[in-house]
Each structure stands twice: as C-alpha cells, then as structure tokens.
Amino acid sequence: TTKIKGSYSDVSAFAQNRAAVCVNDKWGLIDCSGKVILAPAYDEEIRPFREGLAAVVVSKDNRIDYLNADGKIQFSLVRPSPEPINFRSLECGRSEFVATKGDAYPWRPVDLNYDVSEGLVVIEENGKFGYADVSGRTIIAPRFDYCWPFVEDRARVFQRAAVKGHFGFIDRTGDEVIPCKYVEAHDFSEGFAVVATHDDDHSVYIDYSGRNVFGQPFPQAQSFHDGRAFVGRPPLRL
C-alpha cells in the first residue's frame, strides 16, 4: 500500500530518514511520514544525507549548501567550476571524466565530490582542492588538482604531470602517504585499493601504506566486498 502520497514530479530514495522531493521544478525535503521538512526551494536535487548532512548545489552562486536534518543550512562552501582537467578513474564500474577544452565530450564526473565523508568535505580555491570539517573550517589546504572524499582514512587525489595526471592517496593530515604515480585508482575498500601504473588491463592491490599486497598484477581487478574481489581476464585478441 502507498505510505506517502504527494504531488511530486520526482523523488529520491530515503537516506537517514529524509528524502528529496521535487514540486514545480524545485527541490525540498520530507521525512518518513511524509511531513515536509524543507519546502521545495532549490533548483538542483538535494543529495542523499550522509553523516547527518545533505549537500545541494546552488549553481548561480557557485555555492554548496550543507543541510542538517531540520532542513537548515549548517554551513556553505564556495565551489566555483575549476579550469577543466582530463583524467580517467574507474570506480564502481563507471568511468569518470573531466574534459579538457579540446575534448570532443566536455563531461564532468558523474559523482561530484560534494558529500560529507568521515567528517570532512572537499573544498576548492583558485582551481585547487582540499578539505574542510563540517563547520566549514579548512583542515587540509587546497593544493591538489582534484580529490575525492575520505574512505577508510585515505583520500584519493589527482595531480597533473608533464604528460598526464596521476593518482595517489593522502591521510587525514594531508600527507601524501601513497605517491601520485598511478594512472588509475579506486578508493579503498576493506583495506585494499585497486591501482594501475600503466594504461593496460592489469592492476595491483595495495594496502594503506602503498605496499603491493599480493605481489602480482591482476587483469581487470575490482574492489573487495565481503572479503572477495573479482579479477577477470582481458578479452582474446584475434
């Protein structure tokens, strides 16, 4: 039976007892009973709650608002669009791209790095990226060409190189504990991260210190889940 009825043109899934709803092209929030927590006011969809906060883009002001469970703005961050960069990172079965001006497909990443993770959020200043806490206070000064939320006390970062950019990992102090030397990288999962040093079908698993855990490459490796990881074989070449 229907639990919540409303004249919504679009809705999101519930997360932490809140869901985003769209009415007349504006987004707001409801709770699990259908009670309106925030009347629809945002042009962009409010992202799912994580660690008690939900991010929402305010494009016209180059701003990200972070909403608490009451629908109030806890803090805001300026997030201007950076100078376009070009990278590839396989994560969760998808490719992420930030295109250069000369690329035919000017895509931005599918999962933009706005969400709170492990008490930190990504910030941007003058085209460089770093981290702030949930009060908006800078914790790691922006100095990376791109970066992602923390996972298992490690954050994936991207730095341009002379020919192409490279990926590495930092700890919560901002130290580059795993150098930016990989052409592909996944976030850590269950203590391991999949990385590749060459543009081919083979990857290795590293631990939090960057050590090659198994001592060998694997074709088409994927992240660990429930103690298992898929490793495939490259397709046969005729």
CYANA upper distance limits for C-alpha pairs under 8 A (distance plus 0.5 A):
  3 LYS  CA     33 SER  CA      8.28
  4 ILE  CA     33 SER  CA      7.31
  4 ILE  CA     34 GLY  CA      6.00
  5 LYS  CA     34 GLY  CA      7.99
  7 SER  CA     23 VAL  CA      7.61
  8 TYR  CA     21 VAL  CA      6.82
  8 TYR  CA     22 CYS  CA      6.01
  8 TYR  CA     23 VAL  CA      5.80
  9 SER  CA     21 VAL  CA      8.28
  9 SER  CA     22 CYS  CA      6.09
  9 SER  CA     23 VAL  CA      6.37
  9 SER  CA     24 ASN  CA      7.92
  9 SER  CA     25 ASP  CA      8.31
 10 ASP  CA     21 VAL  CA      6.44
 10 ASP  CA     22 CYS  CA      5.56
 10 ASP  CA     23 VAL  CA      8.04
 11 VAL  CA     19 ALA  CA      7.64
 11 VAL  CA     20 ALA  CA      6.20
 11 VAL  CA     21 VAL  CA      4.88
 11 VAL  CA     22 CYS  CA      6.61
 12 SER  CA     19 ALA  CA      6.14
 12 SER  CA     20 ALA  CA      5.70
 12 SER  CA     21 VAL  CA      6.99
 12 SER  CA     48 PRO  CA      8.28
 13 ALA  CA     19 ALA  CA      6.31
 13 ALA  CA     20 ALA  CA      8.05
 13 ALA  CA     48 PRO  CA      8.23
 14 PHE  CA     18 ARG  CA      5.73
 14 PHE  CA     19 ALA  CA      4.95
 14 PHE  CA     20 ALA  CA      8.26
 14 PHE  CA     32 CYS  CA      8.17
 14 PHE  CA     48 PRO  CA      7.93
 15 ALA  CA     19 ALA  CA      6.89
 15 ALA  CA     48 PRO  CA      6.26
 15 ALA  CA     49 PHE  CA      6.08
 15 ALA  CA     50 ARG  CA      8.12
 16 GLN  CA     49 PHE  CA      6.61
 16 GLN  CA     50 ARG  CA      7.96
 16 GLN  CA     52 GLY  CA      7.83
 17 ASN  CA     31 ASP  CA      6.20
 17 ASN  CA     32 CYS  CA      6.13
 18 ARG  CA     29 LEU  CA      7.02
 18 ARG  CA     30 ILE  CA      6.27
 18 ARG  CA     31 ASP  CA      5.23
 18 ARG  CA     32 CYS  CA      6.98
 18 ARG  CA     48 PRO  CA      8.38
 18 ARG  CA     49 PHE  CA      7.70
 18 ARG  CA     69 ALA  CA      7.97
 19 ALA  CA     29 LEU  CA      6.11
 19 ALA  CA     30 ILE  CA      6.06
 19 ALA  CA     31 ASP  CA      6.98
 19 ALA  CA     32 CYS  CA      8.30
 19 ALA  CA     48 PRO  CA      7.67
 20 ALA  CA     27 TRP  CA      6.93
 20 ALA  CA     28 GLY  CA      6.07
 20 ALA  CA     29 LEU  CA      5.11
 20 ALA  CA     30 ILE  CA      7.06
 20 ALA  CA     45 GLU  CA      7.52
 20 ALA  CA     46 ILE  CA      6.36
 20 ALA  CA     47 ARG  CA      8.04
 20 ALA  CA     48 PRO  CA      8.10
 21 VAL  CA     27 TRP  CA      5.99
 21 VAL  CA     28 GLY  CA      5.92
 21 VAL  CA     29 LEU  CA      6.38
 21 VAL  CA     30 ILE  CA      7.60
 21 VAL  CA     40 PRO  CA      7.89
 22 CYS  CA     26 LYS  CA      5.81
 22 CYS  CA     27 TRP  CA      4.93
 22 CYS  CA     28 GLY  CA      6.97
 22 CYS  CA     40 PRO  CA      7.13
 22 CYS  CA     45 GLU  CA      8.28
 23 VAL  CA     27 TRP  CA      7.00
 23 VAL  CA     40 PRO  CA      6.91
 25 ASP  CA     43 ASP  CA      7.13
 26 LYS  CA     40 PRO  CA      5.52
 26 LYS  CA     41 ALA  CA      5.72
 26 LYS  CA     42 TYR  CA      5.69
 26 LYS  CA     43 ASP  CA      5.61
 26 LYS  CA     44 GLU  CA      7.83
 27 TRP  CA     39 ALA  CA      8.19
 27 TRP  CA     40 PRO  CA      4.86
 27 TRP  CA     41 ALA  CA      6.10
 27 TRP  CA     42 TYR  CA      5.39
 27 TRP  CA     43 ASP  CA      6.80
 27 TRP  CA     44 GLU  CA      7.16
 27 TRP  CA     45 GLU  CA      6.24
 27 TRP  CA     46 ILE  CA      7.16
 28 GLY  CA     36 VAL  CA      8.39
 28 GLY  CA     37 ILE  CA      8.08
 28 GLY  CA     38 LEU  CA      5.52
 28 GLY  CA     39 ALA  CA      5.56
 28 GLY  CA     40 PRO  CA      4.19
 28 GLY  CA     41 ALA  CA      6.55
 28 GLY  CA     42 TYR  CA      7.26
 28 GLY  CA     46 ILE  CA      7.77
 29 LEU  CA     36 VAL  CA      6.59
 29 LEU  CA     37 ILE  CA      5.74
 29 LEU  CA     38 LEU  CA      5.29
 29 LEU  CA     39 ALA  CA      7.22
 29 LEU  CA     40 PRO  CA      7.62
 29 LEU  CA     71 GLY  CA      7.51
 30 ILE  CA     34 GLY  CA      5.97
 30 ILE  CA     35 LYS  CA      5.82
 30 ILE  CA     36 VAL  CA      4.93
 30 ILE  CA     37 ILE  CA      5.49
 30 ILE  CA     38 LEU  CA      7.31
 31 ASP  CA     35 LYS  CA      5.97
 31 ASP  CA     36 VAL  CA      7.21
 31 ASP  CA     37 ILE  CA      7.05
 37 ILE  CA     70 ASP  CA      6.67
 37 ILE  CA     71 GLY  CA      6.42
 38 LEU  CA     70 ASP  CA      8.01
 38 LEU  CA     71 GLY  CA      5.70
 42 TYR  CA     46 ILE  CA      8.16
 42 TYR  CA     56 VAL  CA      8.30
 42 TYR  CA     58 VAL  CA      7.92
 43 ASP  CA     58 VAL  CA      7.89
 44 GLU  CA     56 VAL  CA      7.17
 44 GLU  CA     57 VAL  CA      6.54
 44 GLU  CA     58 VAL  CA      7.57
 45 GLU  CA     56 VAL  CA      7.13
 45 GLU  CA     57 VAL  CA      8.32
 46 ILE  CA     54 ALA  CA      7.18
 46 ILE  CA     55 ALA  CA      6.67
 46 ILE  CA     56 VAL  CA      5.18
 46 ILE  CA     57 VAL  CA      8.11
 47 ARG  CA     54 ALA  CA      6.11
 47 ARG  CA     55 ALA  CA      5.89
 47 ARG  CA     56 VAL  CA      6.47
 47 ARG  CA    115 ASP  CA      8.33
 48 PRO  CA     54 ALA  CA      6.18
 48 PRO  CA     55 ALA  CA      8.04
 49 PHE  CA     53 LEU  CA      5.60
 49 PHE  CA     54 ALA  CA      4.77
 49 PHE  CA     55 ALA  CA      8.06
 50 ARG  CA     54 ALA  CA      6.74
 50 ARG  CA    115 ASP  CA      7.36
 50 ARG  CA    116 VAL  CA      6.50
 50 ARG  CA    117 SER  CA      7.70
 51 GLU  CA    116 VAL  CA      7.08
 51 GLU  CA    117 SER  CA      7.65
 51 GLU  CA    118 GLU  CA      8.34
 51 GLU  CA    119 GLY  CA      7.95
 52 GLY  CA     68 ASN  CA      6.60
 52 GLY  CA     69 ALA  CA      6.89
 53 LEU  CA     66 TYR  CA      6.44
 53 LEU  CA     67 LEU  CA      5.85
 53 LEU  CA     68 ASN  CA      5.37
 53 LEU  CA     69 ALA  CA      7.31
 53 LEU  CA    116 VAL  CA      7.49
 54 ALA  CA     66 TYR  CA      5.93
 54 ALA  CA     67 LEU  CA      5.61
 54 ALA  CA     68 ASN  CA      7.20
 54 ALA  CA    115 ASP  CA      7.56
 54 ALA  CA    116 VAL  CA      8.31
 55 ALA  CA     64 ILE  CA      6.94
 55 ALA  CA     65 ASP  CA      6.24
 55 ALA  CA     66 TYR  CA      5.13
 55 ALA  CA     67 LEU  CA      6.92
 55 ALA  CA    114 TYR  CA      6.82
 55 ALA  CA    115 ASP  CA      6.51
 55 ALA  CA    116 VAL  CA      8.45
 56 VAL  CA     64 ILE  CA      6.15
 56 VAL  CA     65 ASP  CA      5.88
 56 VAL  CA     66 TYR  CA      7.06
 56 VAL  CA     67 LEU  CA      8.31
 57 VAL  CA     62 ASN  CA      8.29
 57 VAL  CA     63 ARG  CA      6.66
 57 VAL  CA     64 ILE  CA      5.22
 57 VAL  CA     65 ASP  CA      7.04
 58 VAL  CA     62 ASN  CA      6.62
 58 VAL  CA     63 ARG  CA      5.59
 58 VAL  CA     64 ILE  CA      6.36
 58 VAL  CA     65 ASP  CA      7.71
 59 SER  CA     63 ARG  CA      6.87
 62 ASN  CA     78 VAL  CA      6.31
 62 ASN  CA     79 ARG  CA      5.83
 62 ASN  CA     80 PRO  CA      5.51
 62 ASN  CA     81 SER  CA      8.10
 63 ARG  CA     76 SER  CA      7.21
 63 ARG  CA     77 LEU  CA      6.10
 63 ARG  CA     78 VAL  CA      4.97
 63 ARG  CA     79 ARG  CA      5.78
 63 ARG  CA     80 PRO  CA      7.81
 64 ILE  CA     76 SER  CA      6.02
 64 ILE  CA     77 LEU  CA      5.72
 64 ILE  CA     78 VAL  CA      6.87
 64 ILE  CA     79 ARG  CA      7.03
 64 ILE  CA    114 TYR  CA      8.26
 65 ASP  CA     73 ILE  CA      6.70
 65 ASP  CA     74 GLN  CA      8.22
 65 ASP  CA     75 PHE  CA      6.77
 65 ASP  CA     76 SER  CA      4.95
 65 ASP  CA     77 LEU  CA      7.17
 66 TYR  CA     73 ILE  CA      6.11
 66 TYR  CA     74 GLN  CA      6.22
 66 TYR  CA     75 PHE  CA      6.07
 66 TYR  CA     76 SER  CA      6.45
 67 LEU  CA     71 GLY  CA      5.86
 67 LEU  CA     72 LYS  CA      5.76
 67 LEU  CA     73 ILE  CA      5.01
 67 LEU  CA     74 GLN  CA      6.11
 67 LEU  CA     75 PHE  CA      8.05
 68 ASN  CA     72 LYS  CA      6.03
 68 ASN  CA     73 ILE  CA      6.92
 68 ASN  CA     74 GLN  CA      6.50
 74 GLN  CA    135 SER  CA      7.97
 75 PHE  CA    134 VAL  CA      8.02
 75 PHE  CA    135 SER  CA      6.81
 75 PHE  CA    136 GLY  CA      6.76
 76 SER  CA    136 GLY  CA      7.63
 77 LEU  CA    123 ILE  CA      7.61
 77 LEU  CA    136 GLY  CA      7.49
 78 VAL  CA    123 ILE  CA      8.20
 78 VAL  CA    124 GLU  CA      7.75
 79 ARG  CA    123 ILE  CA      7.36
 79 ARG  CA    124 GLU  CA      6.19
 79 ARG  CA    125 GLU  CA      8.10
 80 PRO  CA    124 GLU  CA      7.82
 80 PRO  CA    125 GLU  CA      8.41
 80 PRO  CA    127 GLY  CA      8.46
 81 SER  CA    127 GLY  CA      8.19
 82 PRO  CA    126 ASN  CA      8.09
 82 PRO  CA    127 GLY  CA      5.22
 82 PRO  CA    128 LYS  CA      8.26
 83 GLU  CA    127 GLY  CA      6.78
 84 PRO  CA     98 VAL  CA      6.75
 84 PRO  CA     99 ALA  CA      6.42
 84 PRO  CA    100 THR  CA      5.66
 84 PRO  CA    101 LYS  CA      7.29
 85 ILE  CA     98 VAL  CA      5.92
 85 ILE  CA     99 ALA  CA      6.21
 85 ILE  CA    100 THR  CA      5.70
 86 ASN  CA     97 PHE  CA      6.97
 86 ASN  CA     98 VAL  CA      5.39
 86 ASN  CA     99 ALA  CA      5.35
 86 ASN  CA    100 THR  CA      5.94
 86 ASN  CA    165 GLY  CA      8.16
 87 PHE  CA     96 GLU  CA      8.02
 87 PHE  CA     97 PHE  CA      6.16
 87 PHE  CA     98 VAL  CA      6.55
 87 PHE  CA     99 ALA  CA      8.06
 87 PHE  CA    164 LYS  CA      8.40
 87 PHE  CA    165 GLY  CA      7.07
 88 ARG  CA     95 SER  CA      6.93
 88 ARG  CA     96 GLU  CA      6.17
 88 ARG  CA     97 PHE  CA      6.08
 88 ARG  CA     98 VAL  CA      8.47
 88 ARG  CA    183 VAL  CA      8.25
 88 ARG  CA    184 GLU  CA      7.21
 89 SER  CA     95 SER  CA      6.35
 89 SER  CA     96 GLU  CA      6.09
 89 SER  CA     97 PHE  CA      8.05
 89 SER  CA    183 VAL  CA      8.49
 89 SER  CA    184 GLU  CA      5.77
 89 SER  CA    185 ALA  CA      6.48
 89 SER  CA    186 HIS  CA      7.55
 90 LEU  CA     94 ARG  CA      6.15
 90 LEU  CA     95 SER  CA      5.40
 90 LEU  CA     96 GLU  CA      7.21
 90 LEU  CA    184 GLU  CA      7.36
 90 LEU  CA    185 ALA  CA      7.41
 90 LEU  CA    186 HIS  CA      6.98
 91 GLU  CA     95 SER  CA      7.18
 91 GLU  CA     96 GLU  CA      8.24
 91 GLU  CA    185 ALA  CA      8.42
 91 GLU  CA    186 HIS  CA      6.08
 91 GLU  CA    187 ASP  CA      7.99
 96 GLU  CA    108 ARG  CA      7.91
 96 GLU  CA    109 PRO  CA      5.38
 96 GLU  CA    110 VAL  CA      6.81
 96 GLU  CA    111 ASP  CA      8.45
 97 PHE  CA    107 TRP  CA      6.56
 97 PHE  CA    108 ARG  CA      6.11
 97 PHE  CA    109 PRO  CA      5.72
 97 PHE  CA    110 VAL  CA      8.50
 98 VAL  CA    106 PRO  CA      7.72
 98 VAL  CA    107 TRP  CA      6.29
 98 VAL  CA    108 ARG  CA      5.13
 98 VAL  CA    109 PRO  CA      6.55
 99 ALA  CA    103 ASP  CA      6.32
 99 ALA  CA    105 TYR  CA      7.38
 99 ALA  CA    106 PRO  CA      5.47
 99 ALA  CA    107 TRP  CA      6.21
 99 ALA  CA    108 ARG  CA      7.23
100 THR  CA    106 PRO  CA      7.63
101 LYS  CA    106 PRO  CA      7.78
113 ASN  CA    122 VAL  CA      7.05
113 ASN  CA    147 CYS  CA      8.20
113 ASN  CA    148 TRP  CA      6.07
113 ASN  CA    149 PRO  CA      6.86
114 TYR  CA    121 VAL  CA      7.09
114 TYR  CA    122 VAL  CA      6.86
114 TYR  CA    149 PRO  CA      8.46
115 ASP  CA    121 VAL  CA      6.84
115 ASP  CA    122 VAL  CA      8.43
115 ASP  CA    149 PRO  CA      7.77
116 VAL  CA    120 LEU  CA      6.09
116 VAL  CA    121 VAL  CA      5.47
116 VAL  CA    134 VAL  CA      8.19
116 VAL  CA    149 PRO  CA      7.74
117 SER  CA    121 VAL  CA      7.04
117 SER  CA    149 PRO  CA      6.20
117 SER  CA    150 PHE  CA      6.26
117 SER  CA    151 VAL  CA      7.64
118 GLU  CA    150 PHE  CA      6.71
118 GLU  CA    151 VAL  CA      7.65
118 GLU  CA    153 ASP  CA      8.13
119 GLY  CA    133 ASP  CA      6.47
119 GLY  CA    134 VAL  CA      6.74
120 LEU  CA    131 TYR  CA      6.74
120 LEU  CA    132 ALA  CA      6.04
120 LEU  CA    133 ASP  CA      5.07
120 LEU  CA    134 VAL  CA      6.67
120 LEU  CA    149 PRO  CA      7.84
120 LEU  CA    150 PHE  CA      7.81
121 VAL  CA    131 TYR  CA      5.97
121 VAL  CA    132 ALA  CA      5.91
121 VAL  CA    133 ASP  CA      6.76
121 VAL  CA    134 VAL  CA      7.57
121 VAL  CA    149 PRO  CA      7.04
122 VAL  CA    129 PHE  CA      7.26
122 VAL  CA    130 GLY  CA      6.19
122 VAL  CA    131 TYR  CA      5.05
122 VAL  CA    132 ALA  CA      6.95
122 VAL  CA    147 CYS  CA      7.78
122 VAL  CA    148 TRP  CA      7.38
122 VAL  CA    149 PRO  CA      7.01
123 ILE  CA    129 PHE  CA      6.08
123 ILE  CA    130 GLY  CA      5.70
123 ILE  CA    131 TYR  CA      5.71
123 ILE  CA    132 ALA  CA      6.88
123 ILE  CA    142 PRO  CA      7.54
124 GLU  CA    128 LYS  CA      6.03
124 GLU  CA    129 PHE  CA      4.94
124 GLU  CA    130 GLY  CA      6.81
124 GLU  CA    142 PRO  CA      6.76
125 GLU  CA    129 PHE  CA      6.94
125 GLU  CA    142 PRO  CA      6.78
127 GLY  CA    145 ASP  CA      7.62
128 LYS  CA    142 PRO  CA      5.61
128 LYS  CA    143 ARG  CA      5.64
128 LYS  CA    144 PHE  CA      5.78
128 LYS  CA    145 ASP  CA      5.76
128 LYS  CA    146 TYR  CA      7.37
129 PHE  CA    141 ALA  CA      8.13
129 PHE  CA    142 PRO  CA      4.73
129 PHE  CA    143 ARG  CA      6.22
129 PHE  CA    144 PHE  CA      5.51
129 PHE  CA    145 ASP  CA      6.65
129 PHE  CA    146 TYR  CA      6.14
129 PHE  CA    147 CYS  CA      6.83
130 GLY  CA    138 THR  CA      8.43
130 GLY  CA    139 ILE  CA      8.38
130 GLY  CA    140 ILE  CA      5.82
130 GLY  CA    141 ALA  CA      5.69
130 GLY  CA    142 PRO  CA      4.26
130 GLY  CA    143 ARG  CA      6.81
130 GLY  CA    144 PHE  CA      7.09
130 GLY  CA    147 CYS  CA      7.68
131 TYR  CA    138 THR  CA      6.55
131 TYR  CA    139 ILE  CA      6.13
131 TYR  CA    140 ILE  CA      5.43
131 TYR  CA    141 ALA  CA      7.14
131 TYR  CA    142 PRO  CA      7.50
132 ALA  CA    136 GLY  CA      5.91
132 ALA  CA    137 ARG  CA      5.65
132 ALA  CA    138 THR  CA      4.65
132 ALA  CA    139 ILE  CA      5.40
132 ALA  CA    140 ILE  CA      7.19
133 ASP  CA    137 ARG  CA      6.01
133 ASP  CA    138 THR  CA      7.10
133 ASP  CA    139 ILE  CA      6.96
139 ILE  CA    173 THR  CA      8.44
140 ILE  CA    172 ARG  CA      8.43
140 ILE  CA    173 THR  CA      7.44
140 ILE  CA    174 GLY  CA      6.19
144 PHE  CA    157 VAL  CA      7.19
144 PHE  CA    158 PHE  CA      6.94
144 PHE  CA    159 GLN  CA      6.49
145 ASP  CA    157 VAL  CA      8.16
145 ASP  CA    158 PHE  CA      6.18
145 ASP  CA    159 GLN  CA      5.60
145 ASP  CA    160 ARG  CA      7.13
146 TYR  CA    157 VAL  CA      6.35
146 TYR  CA    158 PHE  CA      5.52
146 TYR  CA    159 GLN  CA      7.41
147 CYS  CA    155 ALA  CA      7.70
147 CYS  CA    156 ARG  CA      6.33
147 CYS  CA    157 VAL  CA      4.67
147 CYS  CA    158 PHE  CA      6.44
148 TRP  CA    155 ALA  CA      6.57
148 TRP  CA    156 ARG  CA      6.06
148 TRP  CA    157 VAL  CA      6.93
149 PRO  CA    155 ALA  CA      6.42
149 PRO  CA    156 ARG  CA      7.97
150 PHE  CA    154 ARG  CA      5.84
150 PHE  CA    155 ALA  CA      4.82
150 PHE  CA    156 ARG  CA      7.91
151 VAL  CA    155 ALA  CA      6.60
151 VAL  CA    187 ASP  CA      7.21
151 VAL  CA    188 PHE  CA      6.73
151 VAL  CA    189 SER  CA      8.27
152 GLU  CA    188 PHE  CA      7.05
152 GLU  CA    189 SER  CA      7.99
152 GLU  CA    191 GLY  CA      7.99
153 ASP  CA    171 ASP  CA      6.55
153 ASP  CA    172 ARG  CA      6.87
154 ARG  CA    169 PHE  CA      6.58
154 ARG  CA    170 ILE  CA      6.14
154 ARG  CA    171 ASP  CA      5.50
154 ARG  CA    172 ARG  CA      7.48
154 ARG  CA    188 PHE  CA      7.80
154 ARG  CA    208 TYR  CA      8.04
155 ALA  CA    169 PHE  CA      5.82
155 ALA  CA    170 ILE  CA      5.90
155 ALA  CA    171 ASP  CA      7.11
155 ALA  CA    187 ASP  CA      7.87
156 ARG  CA    167 PHE  CA      7.31
156 ARG  CA    168 GLY  CA      6.34
156 ARG  CA    169 PHE  CA      5.13
156 ARG  CA    170 ILE  CA      7.28
156 ARG  CA    185 ALA  CA      8.18
156 ARG  CA    186 HIS  CA      8.26
156 ARG  CA    187 ASP  CA      6.84
157 VAL  CA    167 PHE  CA      6.13
157 VAL  CA    168 GLY  CA      5.98
157 VAL  CA    169 PHE  CA      6.23
157 VAL  CA    170 ILE  CA      7.68
157 VAL  CA    180 CYS  CA      8.04
158 PHE  CA    165 GLY  CA      7.10
158 PHE  CA    166 HIS  CA      6.12
158 PHE  CA    167 PHE  CA      5.07
158 PHE  CA    168 GLY  CA      7.06
158 PHE  CA    180 CYS  CA      7.42
159 GLN  CA    165 GLY  CA      5.90
159 GLN  CA    166 HIS  CA      5.99
159 GLN  CA    167 PHE  CA      7.03
159 GLN  CA    180 CYS  CA      7.22
160 ARG  CA    164 LYS  CA      6.65
160 ARG  CA    165 GLY  CA      4.40
160 ARG  CA    166 HIS  CA      6.80
161 ALA  CA    165 GLY  CA      5.25
161 ALA  CA    166 HIS  CA      7.15
165 GLY  CA    183 VAL  CA      7.64
166 HIS  CA    180 CYS  CA      5.72
166 HIS  CA    181 LYS  CA      5.73
166 HIS  CA    182 TYR  CA      5.65
166 HIS  CA    183 VAL  CA      5.68
166 HIS  CA    184 GLU  CA      8.00
167 PHE  CA    179 PRO  CA      8.16
167 PHE  CA    180 CYS  CA      5.01
167 PHE  CA    181 LYS  CA      6.36
167 PHE  CA    182 TYR  CA      5.43
167 PHE  CA    183 VAL  CA      6.72
167 PHE  CA    184 GLU  CA      7.06
167 PHE  CA    185 ALA  CA      6.81
168 GLY  CA    176 GLU  CA      7.75
168 GLY  CA    178 ILE  CA      5.87
168 GLY  CA    179 PRO  CA      5.52
168 GLY  CA    180 CYS  CA      4.27
168 GLY  CA    181 LYS  CA      6.80
168 GLY  CA    182 TYR  CA      7.04
168 GLY  CA    185 ALA  CA      8.10
169 PHE  CA    176 GLU  CA      6.38
169 PHE  CA    177 VAL  CA      6.62
169 PHE  CA    178 ILE  CA      5.47
169 PHE  CA    179 PRO  CA      7.22
169 PHE  CA    180 CYS  CA      7.59
170 ILE  CA    174 GLY  CA      6.00
170 ILE  CA    175 ASP  CA      5.76
170 ILE  CA    176 GLU  CA      4.80
170 ILE  CA    177 VAL  CA      5.79
170 ILE  CA    178 ILE  CA      7.11
171 ASP  CA    175 ASP  CA      6.15
171 ASP  CA    176 GLU  CA      7.28
171 ASP  CA    177 VAL  CA      6.91
176 GLU  CA    180 CYS  CA      8.36
177 VAL  CA    209 SER  CA      6.98
177 VAL  CA    210 GLY  CA      8.06
178 ILE  CA    208 TYR  CA      8.37
178 ILE  CA    209 SER  CA      6.92
178 ILE  CA    210 GLY  CA      5.85
181 LYS  CA    197 THR  CA      7.32
182 TYR  CA    195 VAL  CA      6.87
182 TYR  CA    196 ALA  CA      6.03
182 TYR  CA    197 THR  CA      5.10
182 TYR  CA    198 HIS  CA      8.03
183 VAL  CA    195 VAL  CA      8.20
183 VAL  CA    196 ALA  CA      6.37
183 VAL  CA    197 THR  CA      5.88
183 VAL  CA    198 HIS  CA      6.73
183 VAL  CA    199 ASP  CA      7.37
184 GLU  CA    195 VAL  CA      6.00
184 GLU  CA    196 ALA  CA      5.65
184 GLU  CA    197 THR  CA      7.54
185 ALA  CA    193 ALA  CA      7.73
185 ALA  CA    194 VAL  CA      6.33
185 ALA  CA    195 VAL  CA      4.82
185 ALA  CA    196 ALA  CA      7.05
186 HIS  CA    193 ALA  CA      6.24
186 HIS  CA    194 VAL  CA      5.79
186 HIS  CA    195 VAL  CA      6.88
186 HIS  CA    223 SER  CA      7.85
187 ASP  CA    193 ALA  CA      6.33
187 ASP  CA    194 VAL  CA      8.07
188 PHE  CA    192 PHE  CA      5.76
188 PHE  CA    193 ALA  CA      4.88
188 PHE  CA    194 VAL  CA      8.13
188 PHE  CA    223 SER  CA      8.18
189 SER  CA    193 ALA  CA      6.79
189 SER  CA    223 SER  CA      6.70
189 SER  CA    224 PHE  CA      6.27
189 SER  CA    225 HIS  CA      7.53
190 GLU  CA    224 PHE  CA      6.71
190 GLU  CA    225 HIS  CA      7.44
190 GLU  CA    226 ASP  CA      8.49
190 GLU  CA    227 GLY  CA      7.90
191 GLY  CA    207 ASP  CA      6.51
191 GLY  CA    208 TYR  CA      7.27
192 PHE  CA    205 TYR  CA      6.45
192 PHE  CA    206 ILE  CA      6.03
192 PHE  CA    207 ASP  CA      5.47
192 PHE  CA    208 TYR  CA      7.64
192 PHE  CA    223 SER  CA      7.96
192 PHE  CA    224 PHE  CA      7.59
193 ALA  CA    205 TYR  CA      5.97
193 ALA  CA    206 ILE  CA      5.89
193 ALA  CA    207 ASP  CA      7.08
193 ALA  CA    223 SER  CA      7.16
194 VAL  CA    203 SER  CA      6.86
194 VAL  CA    204 VAL  CA      6.24
194 VAL  CA    205 TYR  CA      5.29
194 VAL  CA    206 ILE  CA      7.12
194 VAL  CA    221 ALA  CA      7.34
194 VAL  CA    222 GLN  CA      7.18
194 VAL  CA    223 SER  CA      6.76
195 VAL  CA    203 SER  CA      5.99
195 VAL  CA    204 VAL  CA      6.11
195 VAL  CA    205 TYR  CA      6.95
195 VAL  CA    206 ILE  CA      7.81
196 ALA  CA    202 HIS  CA      7.22
196 ALA  CA    203 SER  CA      5.07
196 ALA  CA    204 VAL  CA      6.82
197 THR  CA    203 SER  CA      8.08
198 HIS  CA    202 HIS  CA      8.45
201 ASP  CA    219 PRO  CA      5.86
201 ASP  CA    220 GLN  CA      6.07
201 ASP  CA    234 PRO  CA      6.91
202 HIS  CA    217 PRO  CA      6.24
202 HIS  CA    218 PHE  CA      5.67
202 HIS  CA    219 PRO  CA      4.78
202 HIS  CA    220 GLN  CA      6.40
202 HIS  CA    221 ALA  CA      7.79
203 SER  CA    217 PRO  CA      5.75
203 SER  CA    218 PHE  CA      5.79
203 SER  CA    219 PRO  CA      6.78
203 SER  CA    220 GLN  CA      7.22
203 SER  CA    221 ALA  CA      6.57
204 VAL  CA    212 ASN  CA      7.08
204 VAL  CA    213 VAL  CA      8.45
204 VAL  CA    214 PHE  CA      8.22
204 VAL  CA    215 GLY  CA      8.37
204 VAL  CA    216 GLN  CA      7.06
204 VAL  CA    217 PRO  CA      5.29
204 VAL  CA    218 PHE  CA      6.57
204 VAL  CA    221 ALA  CA      8.03
205 TYR  CA    212 ASN  CA      6.29
205 TYR  CA    213 VAL  CA      6.30
205 TYR  CA    214 PHE  CA      7.33
205 TYR  CA    217 PRO  CA      8.46
206 ILE  CA    210 GLY  CA      5.61
206 ILE  CA    211 ARG  CA      5.60
206 ILE  CA    212 ASN  CA      5.09
206 ILE  CA    213 VAL  CA      5.83
207 ASP  CA    211 ARG  CA      6.02
207 ASP  CA    212 ASN  CA      7.43
207 ASP  CA    213 VAL  CA      6.82
212 ASN  CA    216 GLN  CA      8.13
218 PHE  CA    231 VAL  CA      6.73
218 PHE  CA    232 GLY  CA      8.08
219 PRO  CA    231 VAL  CA      6.51
219 PRO  CA    232 GLY  CA      5.91
219 PRO  CA    233 ARG  CA      5.62
219 PRO  CA    234 PRO  CA      6.64
220 GLN  CA    231 VAL  CA      6.14
220 GLN  CA    232 GLY  CA      5.69
220 GLN  CA    233 ARG  CA      6.95
220 GLN  CA    234 PRO  CA      7.45
221 ALA  CA    229 ALA  CA      7.91
221 ALA  CA    230 PHE  CA      6.52
221 ALA  CA    231 VAL  CA      4.85
221 ALA  CA    232 GLY  CA      6.97
222 GLN  CA    229 ALA  CA      6.37
222 GLN  CA    230 PHE  CA      5.96
222 GLN  CA    231 VAL  CA      6.83
223 SER  CA    229 ALA  CA      6.24
223 SER  CA    230 PHE  CA      8.00
224 PHE  CA    228 ARG  CA      5.73
224 PHE  CA    229 ALA  CA      4.88
224 PHE  CA    230 PHE  CA      8.21
225 HIS  CA    229 ALA  CA      6.84
